[in-house]
Amino acid sequence: MRRNCLKEVAMASKFSTRKRLAATLFLAALFTATLVYITYSYCVLPQFQRLEENTAAHHMEQLRTNLQVELDNLNALVHDYASMETPEHTTLAKASPYWHHLFSDQLLSHHGLDRIAIYDEQGTLLFTNSTTADETEKAPEDMALYRTAFNLTRLSSKQSISGLLLGSRGISLVTARTITNPADETSGVIVFCRQLSTQVIAQWSRRLKIEVSLSMVPHNNNALDNPRLDALLQSPQSCYLSRSAQQTTASSLLLDIGGTPIAILQLTIPTQSLSGVLPISAILAVTTLVLLLITYLTARIFAKTAQGPFFDLAHQVHQIRQLEDKSALAPAKETDELTREINALLVDLEESRQNQSLSEVKTNLIKKVVPCAIFTVDHRRVITSWNHRAEQLTGYAAHEMIGSSCYRFALTPCHRQCGLFNPQIAKPVMGRECTIRHKNGSLLTISKNAELLRDVNGDVIGGIECFVDITHHKRDEQALQWEVALNSRLASLSHTIVQQHCDQEEIARQLLSHARNLTGSQHGFIAALDSCGTQLLWDYTSLFEDFIKTDGSAIIPAASSGRGSLLHAVYNRKTGVYFNGLERLNVAHLAGGIQKPFRHFMAVPVDNGDRIIGQVALANNEEGYSVRDLQAIEQLAELFAVFLARKPIAS
């Protein structure tokens, strides 16, 4: 009887324990579900909504920044063209052909401009051009918009204005700047316009991957009932945020140059739907809690029996890592095989570390001792290493270049075509000549070799280049080529002179041809001086064809008393002369009888030993004349003087 009672008590005790366990699990699940709901309602959901609002505000700031960047670029463009000078001796009002040539339809299309307008100081429209195909589509209000830009520019204390203006075809980005003459006097205003079209708005939408729209500010009584517009008008620079169940909207007010509201810029971000998250989260939380409880109990049961040896082994590995102890792991019965493998792995890792350290030391040593500049780049052309020789050749220190693009110092042909990453150029690149810029601004000519760097899979991960400075070598080579060219022409002219059948005109023609080719001159003449100071032109180019002709021959009259002339300078100075940068001077005053453009001029006297009997004159080469050009033409003139001594000038 007692035994039966004891059995019943034991069964009741066991049953009571099960109930307690079930109740504990139920309460834990209920507590977890409640915690999930509270966390979701008061923490997760508000934070998520705030995140969406911050995202909308950030995108709106990006849009306003894009708009300001467009205005800055347009302002820089109008500044460049406003600073350009009109052709010489041409007033602003007479420069219409120049404006038509400069501001062509291709230029407007290239810069994305809708219209260009130029006004004089009194506000008269001198020139206009537009990308609008049909001139009849240009509304008078558009001209009023450009007139408004002109008036604002004249009223501004600065020389330019930029901002938004509202016209008949919508909102336009407008910049205007005063045009000044060389005397710093205002001569007019130039206006550039670029329409804020739907294509620009669509481009912003694609870039940000959101919906962007632009609406005009209403100017009727209904505007007073719009809370969004009312809030924006009270704080024009702020961002108005509104939220619905489907979307989050950010709005910002756009002001014209005068500060008048003209449009509302709006972007819309779809609201992420979180319905159904709460029930699923509660179920997952309860399930996770049960699984964690089961896992915890299981882990507690097998912790000491199954994981004990591994914990000891992990502790030993940790000690080795922390203390950098090179001793092997102590073997254990349960983990003997694993311990041996880990010991072998530790040995391999130590050898790999030593080899890597040695490899880095060798690489750095090679970069130091190799007598050429070496640098490496990654696949984005960002410099990753820069040796000491590269510092010496370019003037840039390693800390200045590492992390920068190689375009910081590389010029041609790298900017146009990168030889390292161009698949059409065979690798390795050997002996390629390039131009780089030194830190002090000087240009250097280098010869470089380049090769791609690849990983173990053969994929390109960067490149390595080495180069040497050959600037002085190139200059010496060019100087040698110049000497060869000069000697060749001296020999050719000498051979022609030796031939007895050649007359003075033929020798003069060959002399002028050699002199022009040697100096790269476009024009020139050979003249003989008579006793009256008049110069007879034996040979000349089209620049000097307007001189007085007597008996079919062109002559240069004697210089007026007390008046200097480029064409008589050698007779006054008794030596060769050259002048560069004459395009801004009055050529008619400097060289009487010449009305065509003059940039550079050089003249060398032909001296027979007793007196100057003529001159060799050249004009308009590419870069201007130098002492080397003067000395070379003097040698040609000496040969010509020898020839004339043998065949005196016919009177």
PATIVEX-713230 format. One record per residue (C-alpha): x, y, z. Coordinates in steps of 0.25 Angstrom, whole numbers. Example, Ala and Ser with C-alpha at 12.3 -4.5 7.8 and 13.67 -1.06 7.14 Angstrom:
BEGIN
((49 -18 31))
((55 -4 29))
This chain:
BEGIN
((0 0 0))
((11 9 4))
((19 6 -9))
((7 10 -17))
((5 23 -10))
((20 26 -12))
((19 22 -27))
((7 32 -28))
((15 43 -21))
((26 41 -31))
((17 41 -43))
((11 54 -38))
((24 60 -35))
((28 57 -50))
((15 62 -55))
((17 75 -47))
((31 77 -53))
((26 76 -67))
((15 86 -65))
((25 96 -59))
((34 94 -71))
((23 96 -80))
((18 108 -73))
((32 114 -73))
((33 112 -88))
((20 118 -90))
((23 130 -82))
((37 132 -89))
((30 131 -102))
((19 142 -98))
((30 151 -92))
((38 149 -105))
((26 153 -114))
((23 165 -105))
((37 169 -106))
((38 168 -121))
((25 176 -122))
((29 187 -113))
((43 188 -120))
((36 188 -134))
((26 199 -130))
((35 208 -122))
((49 206 -127))
((50 199 -141))
((38 206 -148))
((41 220 -144))
((56 218 -147))
((52 212 -161))
((43 224 -164))
((54 234 -159))
((64 227 -168))
((55 229 -180))
((52 243 -177))
((68 245 -176))
((70 238 -189))
((60 247 -196))
((66 260 -190))
((80 255 -194))
((75 253 -209))
((69 266 -209))
((82 272 -204))
((89 265 -216))
((79 271 -226))
((81 285 -221))
((96 282 -221))
((95 277 -236))
((87 290 -239))
((98 299 -233))
((109 291 -240))
((102 293 -254))
((101 308 -250))
((116 309 -247))
((120 301 -260))
((112 311 -268))
((117 323 -260))
((132 318 -263))
((128 316 -278))
((122 330 -279))
((135 336 -272))
((144 329 -282))
((137 335 -294))
((134 349 -288))
((149 350 -286))
((152 347 -301))
((156 359 -309))
((150 363 -322))
((158 363 -334))
((168 375 -335))
((162 389 -340))
((148 383 -338))
((138 389 -329))
((128 381 -321))
((116 385 -330))
((124 382 -343))
((128 368 -338))
((116 361 -342))
((123 352 -353))
((133 348 -342))
((121 345 -332))
((114 337 -343))
((127 329 -346))
((130 327 -331))
((117 323 -325))
((112 313 -336))
((101 303 -334))
((112 292 -332))
((117 300 -320))
((103 302 -314))
((100 287 -315))
((114 284 -310))
((112 292 -297))
((97 289 -296))
((93 303 -298))
((79 308 -302))
((83 322 -306))
((94 332 -306))
((91 347 -306))
((101 359 -307))
((97 373 -303))
((104 386 -304))
((106 396 -293))
((92 403 -296))
((85 389 -296))
((84 388 -311))
((84 373 -316))
((96 371 -324))
((96 356 -326))
((87 344 -323))
((87 330 -326))
((79 318 -321))
((77 303 -323))
((62 305 -326))
((60 300 -340))
((49 309 -344))
((51 324 -341))
((36 327 -341))
((35 318 -328))
((44 328 -320))
((34 335 -311))
((36 350 -308))
((36 346 -294))
((49 339 -296))
((55 351 -301))
((50 358 -289))
((57 348 -280))
((70 351 -287))
((67 366 -285))
((64 363 -270))
((78 356 -269))
((84 368 -276))
((78 378 -266))
((81 370 -254))
((96 369 -259))
((96 384 -260))
((90 387 -247))
((99 377 -240))
((112 382 -233))
((119 370 -238))
((123 367 -253))
((114 355 -254))
((101 349 -249))
((96 334 -249))
((84 327 -245))
((70 323 -250))
((60 331 -258))
((46 327 -262))
((42 329 -277))
((31 325 -286))
((37 311 -289))
((40 308 -274))
((52 310 -265))
((66 313 -270))
((79 314 -264))
((85 328 -268))
((98 334 -266))
((102 348 -271))
((115 355 -270))
((120 368 -275))
((130 369 -287))
((142 378 -284))
((151 384 -295))
((167 384 -293))
((165 397 -285))
((156 391 -275))
((144 398 -280))
((131 391 -280))
((126 390 -295))
((114 380 -293))
((108 368 -287))
((108 353 -291))
((97 344 -287))
((97 329 -287))
((84 321 -285))
((82 306 -282))
((68 301 -281))
((65 293 -268))
((57 283 -277))
((50 270 -275))
((62 263 -280))
((71 269 -269))
((60 265 -259))
((60 251 -265))
((75 249 -264))
((75 253 -249))
((64 242 -247))
((72 232 -254))
((85 236 -247))
((78 235 -233))
((69 224 -237))
((57 232 -231))
((45 240 -236))
((49 254 -238))
((39 265 -243))
((38 280 -244))
((26 288 -243))
((23 303 -244))
((19 311 -232))
((4 315 -234))
((1 330 -233))
((-14 329 -230))
((-22 328 -217))
((-21 313 -217))
((-7 315 -213))
((-11 320 -199))
((-18 306 -196))
((-5 298 -199))
((2 295 -186))
((14 290 -193))
((16 303 -201))
((13 311 -189))
((24 304 -181))
((34 306 -192))
((31 321 -194))
((33 323 -179))
((47 316 -180))
((52 316 -195))
((65 309 -192))
((58 297 -184))
((54 284 -189))
((39 280 -187))
((37 265 -184))
((23 258 -184))
((20 244 -182))
((9 234 -186))
((6 220 -186))
((12 218 -200))
((23 228 -201))
((32 239 -195))
((33 252 -202))
((43 263 -201))
((41 277 -206))
((50 289 -208))
((47 303 -213))
((55 309 -225))
((57 324 -225))
((61 332 -237))
((72 342 -237))
((64 353 -231))
((59 343 -219))
((45 341 -225))
((40 327 -223))
((38 321 -237))
((37 305 -235))
((36 294 -226))
((47 283 -227))
((41 269 -222))
((46 255 -221))
((38 243 -217))
((43 230 -210))
((34 218 -209))
((31 214 -194))
((36 200 -191))
((24 192 -187))
((26 186 -173))
((13 179 -171))
((13 165 -167))
((27 167 -161))
((22 167 -147))
((15 153 -147))
((26 147 -154))
((36 153 -145))
((28 148 -133))
((28 134 -138))
((42 134 -142))
((46 139 -128))
((38 128 -121))
((44 117 -130))
((58 123 -128))
((56 123 -113))
((52 109 -113))
((63 105 -122))
((73 113 -113))
((68 106 -101))
((69 92 -106))
((83 95 -112))
((88 101 -99))
((83 89 -91))
((90 80 -101))
((103 88 -101))
((103 87 -86))
((102 72 -86))
((113 69 -96))
((122 81 -93))
((131 75 -83))
((132 61 -90))
((132 66 -105))
((138 80 -105))
((148 79 -93))
((160 75 -101))
((157 85 -113))
((156 96 -103))
((169 92 -97))
((175 92 -111))
((169 105 -115))
((175 111 -102))
((189 107 -106))
((188 112 -120))
((183 126 -114))
((195 126 -105))
((204 123 -117))
((198 135 -124))
((198 145 -113))
((212 141 -107))
((218 138 -121))
((223 125 -115))
((230 116 -125))
((228 103 -117))
((220 92 -122))
((206 88 -117))
((205 78 -106))
((199 65 -111))
((186 60 -105))
((180 46 -106))
((167 51 -112))
((173 61 -121))
((186 55 -125))
((184 55 -140))
((179 69 -140))
((190 74 -132))
((200 69 -141))
((194 75 -153))
((193 89 -146))
((208 88 -142))
((211 85 -157))
((202 97 -161))
((209 106 -151))
((223 102 -157))
((218 105 -171))
((212 119 -166))
((225 123 -160))
((233 119 -172))
((223 127 -181))
((224 139 -172))
((239 139 -173))
((239 137 -188))
((229 148 -190))
((238 157 -181))
((250 154 -189))
((243 156 -202))
((238 170 -197))
((253 173 -193))
((258 169 -207))
((247 177 -214))
((250 189 -206))
((265 188 -209))
((263 186 -224))
((254 198 -224))
((265 206 -217))
((278 201 -225))
((272 201 -239))
((276 214 -246))
((263 217 -252))
((249 222 -247))
((240 211 -243))
((225 212 -239))
((213 202 -238))
((198 205 -240))
((186 197 -238))
((175 194 -248))
((169 208 -246))
((182 214 -249))
((184 219 -235))
((199 219 -231))
((203 208 -220))
((218 210 -219))
((228 221 -223))
((243 218 -222))
((254 228 -218))
((259 230 -233))
((244 234 -237))
((245 245 -226))
((258 250 -231))
((253 251 -246))
((239 257 -243))
((241 265 -231))
((229 258 -224))
((231 250 -211))
((225 236 -209))
((215 241 -199))
((210 251 -209))
((208 241 -221))
((203 228 -214))
((188 228 -214))
((188 238 -226))
((185 236 -240))
((197 234 -250))
((190 245 -258))
((195 255 -248))
((209 255 -254))
((207 248 -268))
((203 256 -280))
((205 251 -294))
((201 241 -299))
((196 236 -286))
((184 245 -285))
((180 241 -299))
((183 227 -299))
((188 219 -287))
((199 209 -293))
((199 200 -280))
((184 196 -280))
((181 198 -295))
((178 183 -300))
((182 188 -314))
((197 191 -310))
((206 178 -309))
((212 176 -295))
((222 178 -290))
((223 193 -294))
((238 195 -297))
((244 209 -300))
((232 217 -301))
((234 232 -301))
((225 240 -293))
((224 254 -287))
((222 257 -272))
((221 269 -263))
((231 272 -252))
((226 277 -239))
((232 291 -242))
((224 291 -255))
((235 288 -265))
((233 277 -276))
((242 265 -277))
((243 255 -288))
((244 240 -283))
((246 226 -289))
((238 216 -281))
((236 201 -280))
((223 196 -275))
((216 182 -272))
((203 177 -266))
((203 171 -252))
((194 158 -251))
((189 150 -239))
((190 135 -238))
((178 133 -247))
((183 142 -258))
((174 154 -255))
((180 168 -257))
((182 174 -243))
((191 186 -248))
((203 190 -255))
((218 193 -253))
((226 204 -260))
((240 209 -260))
((245 221 -267))
((258 229 -270))
((259 244 -273))
((264 246 -287))
((261 261 -288))
((275 265 -290))
((278 254 -300))
((266 258 -308))
((271 273 -308))
((284 268 -312))
((278 260 -323))
((270 271 -328))
((282 281 -328))
((290 270 -336))
((278 269 -346))
((278 284 -347))
((293 285 -350))
((292 274 -360))
((280 282 -367))
((288 294 -367))
((301 288 -372))
((293 281 -383))
((287 294 -388))
((300 301 -387))
((306 290 -396))
((294 291 -405))
((295 306 -407))
((311 305 -408))
((309 295 -419))
((299 304 -427))
((309 316 -425))
((320 308 -431))
((312 306 -444))
((316 318 -453))
((303 318 -460))
((294 322 -448))
((290 336 -448))
((287 345 -436))
((272 343 -436))
((273 328 -436))
((283 328 -424))
((274 338 -417))
((262 328 -419))
((269 316 -414))
((275 324 -402))
((261 329 -398))
((256 314 -399))
((267 309 -390))
((265 320 -380))
((250 318 -379))
((251 303 -378))
((262 304 -367))
((254 313 -358))
((240 309 -362))
((237 323 -367))
((224 325 -375))
((229 338 -382))
((242 345 -386))
((250 353 -396))
((264 355 -402))
((267 370 -405))
((279 377 -411))
((282 392 -406))
((286 402 -416))
((293 415 -413))
((280 423 -411))
((275 414 -400))
((265 407 -409))
((264 392 -408))
((261 383 -420))
((254 370 -416))
((261 359 -424))
((251 349 -418))
((239 350 -408))
((226 343 -403))
((212 348 -403))
((213 356 -390))
((222 366 -397))
((215 366 -411))
((209 380 -408))
((222 388 -410))
((223 398 -421))
((227 392 -434))
((237 399 -444))
((239 392 -458))
((233 380 -453))
((242 379 -440))
((237 381 -426))
((245 391 -418))
((245 396 -404))
((246 411 -403))
((257 417 -394))
((253 420 -380))
((247 434 -377))
((257 442 -369))
((256 440 -354))
((246 429 -355))
((250 415 -351))
((245 403 -360))
((246 388 -358))
((250 387 -373))
((262 396 -371))
((267 391 -357))
((279 384 -362))
((284 396 -369))
((283 404 -356))
((289 394 -346))
((299 388 -356))
((296 374 -350))
((285 364 -351))
((272 366 -343))
((260 359 -339))
((246 363 -333))
((236 354 -327))
((221 357 -322))
((218 367 -333))
((203 363 -334))
((198 374 -324))
((206 386 -331))
((203 394 -343))
((210 387 -354))
((207 398 -364))
((215 408 -355))
((227 398 -353))
((228 393 -368))
((222 403 -377))
((214 397 -389))
((211 384 -381))
((196 382 -377))
((196 367 -374))
((197 361 -360))
((212 361 -355))
((215 352 -343))
((231 350 -343))
((241 356 -352))
((256 354 -354))
((266 361 -363))
((281 358 -366))
((290 368 -374))
((298 363 -386))
((312 370 -384))
((323 369 -395))
((333 374 -385))
((333 388 -389))
((318 391 -388))
((304 385 -386))
((299 382 -400))
((286 375 -396))
((278 367 -386))
((271 353 -384))
((258 355 -377))
((248 345 -371))
((235 346 -364))
((224 338 -357))
((230 325 -352))
((222 317 -342))
((229 319 -328))
((237 332 -331))
((252 334 -335))
((264 331 -326))
((279 334 -326))
((281 320 -333))
((272 324 -344))
((280 337 -346))
((294 330 -346))
((289 320 -357))
((283 331 -366))
((296 339 -364))
((304 327 -370))
((295 326 -382))
((296 341 -384))
((312 341 -384))
((311 330 -395))
((302 340 -403))
((312 351 -401))
((323 343 -406))
((315 340 -418))
((311 355 -420))
((326 358 -419))
((329 349 -431))
((317 355 -439))
((314 369 -435))
((300 374 -434))
((296 380 -447))
((293 395 -447))
